[in-house]
């Protein structure tokens, strides 16, 4: 059981490093849009009790708001 847990933790750590490395060349505008989508997804999930439609809707609205903020 410990071997599986350690393998899973290692896989998550490597995945996180690769994902963060992919964001290194994003513009300020793109970062705002992604941040807005993430915040919106969390807010949508909390407000709808974990509904997938609420999560996706929140991400869409948050992405649009982040996009508009990033245009300035």
N, C-alpha and C positions, 0 to 999 in steps of 0.2 A: 504494500500500500504506500509506503514512504517513497519507493522508487517512482511510482506513477505520479505522486504529488510533486516530487522534485522535477520530473520531466515536464509536467504541465506548467509549473512555475517558470521553468526555463523557456518553454515555448512561448508563453505569454510575454516574457521579458524581451525575447528576440523579436517577436511580432511588434511590440510597442516601439522598439528602437527603429525598426524598418519603417513603420508608419510615420514616426516623427521625422525621420530622415527624408522622407518624401515631401515633407512640407517646407523644406529649407528654402526653396526657390519661389515660393508663392508671393504674389504682390500683396500690398496692404489691402487692396480691394478684395482679393480672393480670401484672405484671412478673415476679414470682416464678415463675408458671406458665410463661410464655414462656421465661424463662431456663432453667428446668428442662428444658423440651422441647428447647431448643437444645443444652444440655450432654448430655442423654441421647441425642440424635441423633448427635452426634459420637462419644460413647463407644460407642454401638451399632455405628456404622460401623467404628470402629477395632477393636473386639473381634471382629467378624465378617468382617473383611477387605473391607469395602465393600459387603456384602450389603444390598440394599434392604429386605429383611424385617428385618434387624438394625437398620438405621437407623430405620425406622418404629417398631419395637418399643422401641428405646431412647428415641425421642421420646415415645412414649406413657407409658412408665414414668417418664421424667424429668418430664413434664408433671404426672403424678399426684403425684409427690414434691413438686414445686414448689407444687402446689395445696395440699397438706397443710401445707407449711411456711408458706404465705401465710395460712393460717387463724388463726395465732397472733396 
